[in-house]
Amino acid sequence: MALCLLCIAAGRKGAPLSVAGAVQLLAFCVFEACVGVFWPSMMALRAARVPEALRATIINIFRIPLNAFVCVVLGNVRAPAWLALSAAA
């Protein structure tokens, strides 16, 4: 299966994967593994530490800076790029 994955990543069937491509694929797999561990851990900590009655309010308060950041970034992007970003989402 790993060989099949490397062939797909190379873009051509049977083409060897370069060293840089192998490093990039390995880094991607490590990143995905970290994300796969992070979110369940955060949900468990949230359930253990944040009271149920206040959970939605606290989570929404922490989302305000993220939403402000997105608005600032999208406000500073030129129109064609902004439309491309919207179409990709």
Secondary structure, DSSP 4 states (H G I P E B T S, - for coil): -HHHHHHHHHSSTTPPPPHHHHHHHHHHHHHHHHHHHHHHHHHHHHHHHS-TTTHHHHHHHHHHHHHHHHHHHHHTS-HHHHHHHHHH-
